[in-house]
Amino acid sequence: MIWIRRVWWALSRGTGLVAKDIGLSQAVADRAGEPLDLNPLLIALFQDGIARFGPRELSPKIIKRLEEATGLDVTAPGFPADKVDEEPEAQGAEVQPRS
């Protein structure tokens, strides 16, 4: 369940970040011998999305793959055509684990 929450949080981020998170989840599951049924599909979807739209495109753009394949518009009324990240750029900080 934690993995699912992490993926949904990451969906508001760039496609490259989501792909990294999904890949890390797969690596952990592989080491533990636990199958993740949907993960290989998500990996393929995001790899294709990165190839089409770039790794810095916001991840909601992934639905565009379905819209292009079907000719449908699946956006909800009032949903903005483009999401804009208006947060100022900031340098990251290293997280130190507690001992």
Secondary structure, DSSP 8 states (H G I E B T S, - for coil): -HHHHHHHHHTTSBHHHHHHHHHHHHHHHHHHT---SSHHHHHHHHHHHHHHH-TTSBGGGGHHHHHHHH------TT--SS----S------------
